[in-house]
């Protein structure tokens, strides 16, 4: 089970990294995102869609808990979840980029 599978919405356009994943210092999530150069893999996806689908791609995940108090965000998250995990080649490319920095992906 993965809790917080959307990084508290930090990469979403309306959040603009104003919040971050619990346990990371302020600005660290944005710094890791930028240094990984994952933006180059999005191919038209917005960042939050990518993060949600990447989370859904984890082979050991049986459930992903994503919370929101905004009905529009809920609808958008459900639409993303219906698309399913990322294609394996895209997921592998993201993992390679995220592994550049120790401790950023498990």
Rosetta silent file (secondary structure, phi, psi, omega in degrees, C-alpha in Angstrom):
SEQUENCE: XXXXXXXXXXXXXXXXXXXXXXXXXXXXXXXXXXXXXXXXXXXXXXXXXXXXXXXXXXXXXXXXXXXXXXXXXXXXXXXXXXXXXXXXXXXXXXXXXXXXXXXXXX
SCORE:     score description
SCORE:     0.000 S_00000001
   1 L     0.000  133.659  178.647    0.000    0.000    0.000 S_00000001
   2 E  -114.410  122.982  176.368    1.330    3.423   -0.941 S_00000001
   3 E  -102.520  137.152  178.925    0.120    6.459    0.987 S_00000001
   4 L    76.670   37.390 -175.871    0.672    9.873   -0.530 S_00000001
   5 L   -69.435    2.358  178.158    1.143    8.563   -4.039 S_00000001
   6 L  -120.383   18.170  176.673    0.780   12.037   -5.516 S_00000001
   7 H    54.065   38.361 -177.357    3.483   13.752   -3.425 S_00000001
   8 H    57.360   23.880  177.975    0.772   15.860   -1.768 S_00000001
   9 H    75.898    7.315 -174.528    0.061   17.307   -5.207 S_00000001
  10 L   -50.826  -43.451 -177.387    3.337   19.236   -5.180 S_00000001
  11 L   -78.515   -4.442 -178.546    4.066   18.885   -8.914 S_00000001
  12 L   -64.771  146.269 -178.748    0.544   19.955   -9.919 S_00000001
  13 L   -55.847  -36.697 -178.424    0.287   23.170  -11.876 S_00000001
  14 L   -80.413  -15.920  178.425   -1.929   24.823   -9.276 S_00000001
  15 L   -92.752  -33.184  176.963    0.398   23.884   -6.369 S_00000001
  16 L    47.743   44.204  176.841    3.663   24.892   -8.075 S_00000001
  17 L    63.259   19.789  178.870    5.716   23.061   -5.440 S_00000001
  18 L   -71.129  -17.643  172.311    4.195   25.227   -2.666 S_00000001
  19 L  -125.669  167.412  178.389    3.844   22.010   -0.664 S_00000001
  20 L  -146.387  171.701  177.925    6.020   18.969   -0.725 S_00000001
  21 L   -58.492  141.996  178.681    6.091   15.339    0.325 S_00000001
  22 L   -60.865  135.154  176.999    6.052   14.836    4.076 S_00000001
  23 L    97.724  -10.088  177.406    9.530   14.308    5.464 S_00000001
  24 L  -103.216  142.015  176.194   11.416   16.324    2.866 S_00000001
  25 L   -62.144  157.081  179.779   12.804   19.780    3.606 S_00000001
  26 L   -55.501  132.284  178.031   11.149   22.709    1.858 S_00000001
  27 L    85.200  -11.302 -176.165   12.156   22.875   -1.794 S_00000001
  28 H   -68.113  -39.546  179.877   13.745   19.412   -1.822 S_00000001
  29 H   -62.463  -44.629  178.971   11.038   17.752   -3.937 S_00000001
  30 H   -65.231  -39.264  178.989   11.326   20.417   -6.620 S_00000001
  31 H   -63.164  -43.631  179.502   15.133   20.221   -6.532 S_00000001
  32 H   -65.093  -41.504  178.694   15.050   16.426   -6.979 S_00000001
  33 H   -59.447  -49.805 -177.084   12.513   16.696   -9.787 S_00000001
  34 H   -62.781  -43.781 -176.642   14.609   19.288  -11.615 S_00000001
  35 H   -70.382  -24.429  179.984   17.901   17.452  -11.180 S_00000001
  36 H   -77.192  -19.140 -177.631   16.399   14.161  -12.435 S_00000001
  37 L    59.321   31.267  178.348   15.341   15.772  -15.733 S_00000001
  38 H   -66.362  -25.602  178.095   12.159   13.696  -15.677 S_00000001
  39 H   -51.794  -31.679 -179.562   10.358   16.583  -17.400 S_00000001
  40 H   -68.203   -9.890 -179.508   11.987   15.364  -20.609 S_00000001
  41 H  -101.063   -7.008 -170.110    9.956   12.147  -20.391 S_00000001
  42 L   -65.455  -35.267  176.274    6.481   13.648  -19.971 S_00000001
  43 L    46.375   51.974  176.604    5.542   13.719  -23.668 S_00000001
  44 L    95.562  -16.026  177.044    2.408   15.808  -23.133 S_00000001
  45 L   -75.936  147.560  170.254    1.497   14.522  -19.652 S_00000001
  46 L   -81.806  165.724 -174.061    1.315   17.011  -16.858 S_00000001
  47 H   -60.724  -41.808 -177.606    3.565   16.393  -13.872 S_00000001
  48 H   -65.995  -40.094  176.250    0.847   15.173  -11.538 S_00000001
  49 H   -58.839  -45.115  179.720   -0.393   12.620  -14.071 S_00000001
  50 H   -59.489  -46.790 -178.766    3.150   11.361  -14.443 S_00000001
  51 H   -61.845  -45.414  179.669    3.635   11.080  -10.661 S_00000001
  52 H   -63.343  -45.618 -178.360    0.340    9.228  -10.164 S_00000001
  53 H   -70.305  -32.883  174.790    0.937    6.812  -13.014 S_00000001
  54 H   -63.465  -43.946  177.920    4.543    6.259  -11.914 S_00000001
  55 H   -61.920  -43.786  178.535    3.257    5.389   -8.444 S_00000001
  56 H   -65.144  -17.416 -178.970    0.675    3.015   -9.938 S_00000001
  57 L   -81.030  -11.939 -177.387    3.538    1.367  -11.841 S_00000001
  58 L   -64.289  123.686 -173.514    5.251    0.063   -8.713 S_00000001
  59 L   -64.045  -22.317 -178.663    5.029   -3.737   -8.994 S_00000001
  60 L   -93.737   -2.564 -177.307    4.448   -4.255   -5.269 S_00000001
  61 L   -78.092  123.852  173.754    1.627   -1.704   -4.964 S_00000001
  62 L  -102.381  -24.987  179.907   -1.756   -3.206   -4.306 S_00000001
  63 L  -148.318  145.556  175.535   -3.365    0.096   -3.301 S_00000001
  64 E  -127.062  123.844  179.824   -2.490    3.763   -3.626 S_00000001
  65 E   -96.615  117.973  177.463   -4.052    6.289   -1.263 S_00000001
  66 L  -127.476  118.749 -177.659   -4.505    9.717   -2.827 S_00000001
  67 L  -108.219  156.354  174.538   -6.515   12.254   -0.880 S_00000001
  68 L  -162.686  154.209  173.208   -8.046   15.580   -1.794 S_00000001
  69 L  -107.936    4.763 -176.125  -10.724   17.934   -0.542 S_00000001
  70 L  -107.924  116.260 -179.025  -11.271   19.353   -4.023 S_00000001
  71 H   -57.894  -33.869  178.012  -13.892   17.588   -6.182 S_00000001
  72 H   -66.626  -40.218  177.297  -12.153   18.705   -9.393 S_00000001
  73 H   -64.078  -40.394  178.611   -8.884   17.166   -8.223 S_00000001
  74 H   -59.492  -48.193  179.053  -10.724   13.946   -7.371 S_00000001
  75 H   -60.130  -43.312 -179.951  -12.230   13.754  -10.869 S_00000001
  76 H   -65.222  -41.753  179.844   -8.853   14.473  -12.455 S_00000001
  77 H   -64.178  -39.805  178.160   -7.109   11.857  -10.277 S_00000001
  78 H   -64.742  -40.660  178.658   -9.700    9.228  -11.194 S_00000001
  79 H   -63.113  -39.113  177.653   -9.274    9.983  -14.890 S_00000001
  80 H   -66.241  -45.941 -178.643   -5.501    9.554  -14.515 S_00000001
  81 H   -59.755  -34.811  178.902   -5.900    6.298  -12.558 S_00000001
  82 H   -64.428  -23.399  177.910   -8.109    4.914  -15.329 S_00000001
  83 H   -73.903  -20.447  177.185   -5.156    5.300  -17.721 S_00000001
  84 L    82.049 -171.843 -178.998   -3.244    2.831  -15.562 S_00000001
  85 L   -62.395  164.158  173.789    0.479    2.479  -14.965 S_00000001
  86 L   -66.823  153.315  172.250    3.085    4.040  -17.208 S_00000001
  87 L   -58.102  144.404 -176.011    4.309    1.937  -20.112 S_00000001
  88 H   -53.717  -39.814 -179.062    7.231   -0.217  -18.883 S_00000001
  89 H   -66.716  -36.937  177.748    9.842    1.529  -21.044 S_00000001
  90 H   -69.629  -42.063  178.120    8.805    4.955  -19.759 S_00000001
  91 H   -61.640  -43.854  178.758    8.751    3.737  -16.165 S_00000001
  92 H   -62.933  -40.858  178.515   12.243    2.247  -16.584 S_00000001
  93 H   -63.580  -41.043  178.422   13.562    5.488  -18.076 S_00000001
  94 H   -64.127  -43.127  179.155   12.143    7.460  -15.127 S_00000001
  95 H   -60.574  -42.122  179.070   13.728    5.051  -12.637 S_00000001
  96 H   -60.725  -42.536 -179.825   17.125    5.447  -14.318 S_00000001
  97 H   -69.128  -38.122 -179.645   16.877    9.221  -14.054 S_00000001
  98 H   -73.244  -25.830  178.964   15.688    9.102  -10.466 S_00000001
  99 L   -74.508   -9.147  178.244   18.472    6.694   -9.478 S_00000001
 100 L   -57.924  -28.810 -176.804   21.075    9.321  -10.341 S_00000001
 101 L  -115.099  119.907 -177.049   20.609   10.597   -6.823 S_00000001
 102 L   -55.140  137.432  173.981   20.883    8.082   -3.960 S_00000001
 103 L    81.950    7.736 -176.853   17.708    7.560   -1.990 S_00000001
 104 L   -93.502  -14.247  177.332   15.256    9.196   -4.384 S_00000001
 105 L  -148.536  138.160  178.364   13.486    6.040   -5.539 S_00000001
 106 L  -127.381    0.000    0.000   13.003    2.649   -3.958 S_00000001
